[in-house]
Amino acid sequence: MILKRLVLGVIFILFSLIGVLVYSAGKYDPGASDTEIKIGNTNPYSGSASAYGTIGRSIAAYFKKINEEGGVNGRKITFISYDDGYSPPKTVEQVRRLVEQDQVLFLFQTLGTPTNTAIWKYLNQKKIPQLFVATGATKWGDPEGHPWTMGWQPNYQTEAKIYARYILENLLNARIGILYQNDDYGKDYVKGFKDGLGEKAGEMIVSEQTYEVTEPTIDSQIVNLKNSGADVLFNVTTPKFAAQAIRKVADIGWKPVHFLNNVSNSVGSVLQPAGLEASKDIISSFYLKDPDDPQWKDDPGRQEWLTWMEKYYPEGNVHDLFNVYGYTVAQTLIHVLKQAGDDLTRENIMRQAANIKDLELPMLLPGIKINTSPTDFYPIEQLQLGKFNGERWVLFGEVIDASKK
C-alpha cells in the first residue's frame, strides 16, 4: 500500500513537472526555439554598392556581443547573411534560400530599394516579417497593403522635402540640377523633392540626369548638369557614385550648393575616397551621431560604441557612419526581441515591432526617438541638417520632426 502510494506520488510529481514545462515553454515558429533565434539577411558585400557591406558586418558583430552576454531572454542569435551584390534576382534567390532551406524566423535589414522590392510580395504572402529594411523608400510604411514589411530610417521623400524647404528659405533664385539613380530609390527622392518645392519645381529645376547601377561612371551626367547652368546640385546616389560625383564636380571646377542624400554621407566610405577638400560645404541630413564630431568626444554613447568597435569589429572603420548605423539598427531589433519575450512567433515579432514607444538609443542624435504603431511603420521621422567643413560634418538648425505636419 505504501509502495502504491509512493508510485502514485512520483507519477503525480512527474505530471506536475511536465505541466510546468509545457506551461513555461515558449511559443515558436520556424527559426526559433528555447535556445536559438535564427535571423536572415542579404547585403551587397560585392558589386557597385559594396560600401554598404560593412553594415552587415557591424550587425553580425553586435549580435556576437549580445550572444557573449547570454543572448536575448536566454536565446542565442544565429545571424545568416548572404551576399546579393545589390542584384534583385540574386536577392530573390538568397531570400528563398534563407526561408526555405535555412528556415529563419524572419528577415532583417535586407538592403536596397530595388532588392527589397523584389522580395516583399513573397515575404508578405508567406507572412514572414521583413523588418527594418535598409532603405528609406516611402513604400515600406504600408501596414495595410504590406503588413509584414517595415522600414527603419527616415523615408526618402521626407528627407528630400527637408532639402527643398531649405532651398525655398535660403536659395530662392536657385537653378537646380538633379542626379539620381534610375530606379525606385532615386525616383522616390525626386518625388519628395518636387513635392517639397511645390509650384516652384518647374521653374527651379533646370536639368535632371539619371544613371544605371551598371554604368562605370557618371562623369558625363555631371558635365551635363554643369552645362545646364545649375548652381544647386541634388545628388541622389549610392556610395560608389556619390564619391565619383563629388570628385568630378571638383575636377571640372563646378561650385554648386551641393545636397547629398544621407544614405551616402559616410566620411569613411564616400567623402574620403572622393577627397575631403572636394567634399567641403556639402549639405546632408542626419539622425545618428557622427563619431568624428568633437561635440560627442566625451559622450557616453560614443565611448560605448568605440569600445564595442575595438572589441567586436576591430577591422571596421571608426570613421564610417555605416558602422554607427549597423550598431543602432541592431539595438532596435534587440529591443523588439526582448519585448517579444517567449512568444517568438512571426505574428508576435511583427506586433512588437509595431509597438515601440519613445525608444532612445546611444548613437541617435539627442531628441530623436523611435516610435511605431500598428498604423505607423516609419520608426524614425526626425532629421537635422549638417554641412561638411573639410574634416567633419557640422550640424546646424533644429531637429526637424516630419511626423508633425
N, C-alpha and C positions, 0 to 999 in steps of 0.2 A: 504493500500500500504506500509505504514511504517512498519506495523507488518510483512507483507510478506517478506520485505527486511531484517528485523531483524531475522526472522526464517531462511531465506536463508544464512544470515551471520553466524548464530550459526552453521548451518549444515556444512558450508564451514570450519569453525574453527575446528569442530569435526573431519571432514575428514582429515584435515591437521594434527591434533594431532595423529590420527590413523596412518597416513602415517609416521610421525616421529617415532612413537613407533615401527611400523613394520620395518622401516629402521634401527632403533638403536638396535633392538633385536638381540641377539646372534644367531649363528648357532650351533645347538646341535645334538648330537647323544644320545642314551640311556645312562643315568648316569650323564647327565649334564643339567643345567637349569640356569635361571637368578640368582639363589640363591645357587646352590649346584654343587659340583664336587664329584662324587662317585667313589672311588678307591678301588680295590680289592687286597688282599694279602694272601699268605699262608706262614706259618712259623712253624718250629718244636718246638712248646712250650713244647712238651713232647718227650720222646724217646731218642735214642742214640746221637742225635745232638741237644739236648735241650739247650746247652750252647749258641746256636745262637738265642734263643728266645728273648734275650734282644735287638736284632736288631729290631724286630717287635715292641717291646715296646718303644724303643727310637724313632722310626719313628712316632708312634702314638703320643708320647709326643711332637715331633717337630710340627706336624700338629696342635696339640692343641694350641701351641704358635701362629702359623700362624692365626688360627681361632680367637683367642682372639684379634689379631691385625687387624681384619677386613677381613681376608681371602685373596684370590687371585683374584684381579680385582673385589672385592666385593662379591665373592662367597666363601662360607664355604666348607671345605673339610670334607666329610664323609669317614672315613677310615675303611674298613671292613676287618678284618684279622682273618683267621681261622687256627686252628692247624691241620697240616697234619702228624705230627710225623715222618717226613722225609721218608714217605712211598709213593712211586709213585701211587699206586691205590687210596690211600686216597687223594692225591693231585688232581688227576683227578676228584674225587667226589666233593671236595671242590671248585675247579675252575668252574666246571659245575654249581654248586650252585651260585657262585658269578656272573656268566654270565647270567644264565637263570632265576634265581629267584631274586637275588639282583639287577641285571641289572647294573653292574658297567660300567663306561666309558672305563676303561682299567685295566690291571693287572700291579702291580708294586712290584719289589723286591721279587718275589716268590723265595724261597731259595732252593738251592741244584741242582747239576747236574742231578742225576737220576730223580728227581721230575720234573724239568723243561723239561727234555727230554720227559716225559710222556704227557705233555700238549701242547708243542709248535706246533705240527701239527694241533691240534684242534683250537688253538687260531689264527694261520695263515690262516686256512681255513675260519674262521669267520671274519677275518680282524679286530682283536681286539689287540691293542698294548700290548706287553709283555715287559714292559720297565725296563731297568736297573736291570736285573735278578741278584740275589745274588749268583753268581757262575762265576768263571773265565774260564769256558770251552771255548776253542778256537772257537767252532762251533757257538757261539752266535753272531759272527761278519760275518753274511752271508746275506747281503742285497738283493742278487739276489734270493737265494733259500728260505729264511725265512725273508721277508721284514718287518714283524710285530714284530720281536724279536730283542732286543738289550741288550748287556752286560753293565757293568759299570767299574768294577775293572780290573786291568791288567790281561791279559789272562794267563792261567796256563803254556802253552808252552813257552811263553815269559819269565815268572818268572823262570822256570826250566832251560832255556838256560843261564840265568844270573848266576845261581849257577854253571852250567857246565863250563862257562867261567872262573869263579873264580878258580875252581879246576884245570883247564888246566894251568892257570897262576901261581898258588901258590902251588899246590899239585900234581905235575906231576907223582909221583910214587904211587898215591892213589890206594887203593883196596876198591872198593865201594860196600856197601850193600844198597839195596833199600827196604823200607817197604811202601806198598801202598794199598789203598782201591781198591777192585776188582770190579771196575765199570768204567764208562766213566770218572768220575772225576779223579780217580787215574791213569788210563791209559793215559789221556791227559798230565799229568805231566811227566810221564815216557817217552812218545814220545818226548816231548820237551827236556828233559834231555839228552836222547840218541842222538837226533839231534844235541844238543849243543856239546856233546863230539865227535861227528863225528866218524871217523875211530878208535878212541881210546876207544869207548864204549865197544866193545867186549873184549878188553884187560883189562880195568879198572874195569868193573862191575863183581864182583865175586859171588854175590848172590842177588836174588830177592824173597821177601816174600810178599804174599798177605793176606788180611783178608776180611771177610764179615762184614757188619754193624750189623749183628745179633749175632756175636761172643761176648762172655762175656769179654774176654781179648785177648791181643796179646802177652802174655808172651813168648809162645813157639817160635813165629816168631823172637822175639828179641834175644833169646838164639841161634837160628839157624844162625842169622846174625853174632853174635859174633864168633860162632864156624867156620864160613866160612873164618875167618881171615881178615875180612873187618876192615879197620881203618878209613873209612869215612861212615857216615850214611846219606842217603837222606830219610827224614821222611815225607811221603805224607799221612797225616791223618787228620781227623776231630777232634775237641777239646777233646772229651772223650778219644779217642785212642791216641791222641798226649800226653796227660798227663800220660796215662799208659805207653807209650813207654819211655818217659823221666825218669819216676820213675824206670822202670825195667832196663834201661841202667845203672843207678846209682847203683841199688841194686846188680847187678852182677859184678860190678867193671869194666865195659867196658868203655873205654875213646876214642871213635871215634871223629873225627871232625864231628859235628852234624849240618846238614842243615834241617831246619824246614819250611815247606810251610807257606806262610803268612796268610792263612785263619785260622791258629791255633796258631798265635803268641801272643795272648792276655795274658798279665800278669795276669789279674784277673781271667780269665776263664780257663787258661791252666797251666801257669807256677807256680802260687801259689798252686793250687791243687797238682801239680807234686812235688813241693818243689823248692824253689828259688835256693838253693845251687846245687841241682841236675840239674837245668836248666842253670847253669853257662857256658858261652862260646858257647852256641848255636848261630848259624848264621841264620838270616832270611832276608826278604826284606820288604820295607816299602814305602808307598806313603802318609800316614797320620801321623800327629804329635802325638807322644806318650805323653799323658798328664802327665806322670811321669818323663819325660825327663827334667832336670833342665834348659836346654837351652831355654825352652819355658815358664819358670816360669812367666815372665812378658810379654809374648806375648799377644797382644790384642785378637787374635783369641782364644787362650786357656782360657783367662779370660771370654770371651763371652760365650764359651762352658760351663765352670764351673757355671756361673750364670744361664744359661739355665737348666743345670742338677739339680741345687739346687731348682729351682722353678717348673720345669715341670716333672722332673724324679728323685725326691729325694730318691726313693728306689733303684735307679740304682747305679752300682759300678763305681766310678770315676777313678778307675784304669783299667777299662776294655776298651780295644781299640775298641771292637764291638760297644760301645756306641758313640764313635767318628765316626765310620763307618756309623751307622744309621743316625746320625745327618747330616753328609756330603752328603750322597746319597739323603736324603730328601731335602736338599738345592738345589741339582742338579735338582730334579723334579720341585721344586717351580720355578726355573729359566725357565724351559720349559713351565710351565703353564702360567707364565707371558708373555712369548713370544707369546703364542697361542692367547692371548687377548680374544676376544669374539667369536672366531671361535673354539668352543670346539667339533669339530668332531674328530672321531678317526683318520681320514686321516691327519688332521692338527696337531694333537698331535704327530703323528709319524714324520711328516715333520719337526716340531720344534725340536724334539729330535735329528734329523739328521742334525741340523743346529746350533750347539753350537760352539762358536768361542772363544778360549783362556779364558775360564772361570776359574777364580781363586777363591778358597773358603778358609775361615779362617783356617780350620784344614787340608788342604792339605800341604804337605811339600813345602817349597819355591822352585820355579822353576817348579813345577808340575801344568800343566794346562789341562783342559778338552776340547777336540776338537772332533767333529764328522762331518760327511758329508754324503750325500746320498750313497757314496761308502765306507765309513769308520764307522763301527759300534763298534769300540773299543774306548770308551771315554777316558780312562786313559792308557797311554802306557809308563809311566816313573816310575822308581823304584830306591831306594837307599838301599844298604846293611847295616845291623846293627848286632851287637853282644851283647848278654845279659851278663852283668857283675856281676850278682848275685842279683842286685837290679832293674836294668832298662836296656832298650835297648840303646846302644851307636852306633850312625850312623857312618859309615866310607866310604871313597871313594866319588866319584861324583854321582850325579843323572844320571842314565843310561836311555837314550831315545831309546826305542826299535822301535819307528816309523822311526828312521833314520838308514837305512841299511848301 
